[in-house]
Amino acid sequence: MNRGKYVFAQVLSLVNRYEFQKCVDRYNGDHATGKLNCWNQFA
């Protein structure tokens, strides 16, 4: 069984949430998305 974090969880831990949100805002990524925003889709 898994005794640590999965690889995808390790990659997500490297992504800065603030920088990710700045990119989303710059390119209007959450425009007309409904309930599933960019961060939830990414994570």
Stockholm file with secondary structure:
# STOCKHOLM 1.0

chainA/1-43         MNRGKYVFAQVLSLVNRYEFQKCVDRYNGDHATGKLNCWNQFA
#=GR chainA/1-43 SS CCCSCCHHHHHHHHSCHHHHHHHHHHTTTTTTCTTCCHHHHHC
#=GC SS_cons        CCCSCCHHHHHHHHSCHHHHHHHHHHTTTTTTCTTCCHHHHHC
//
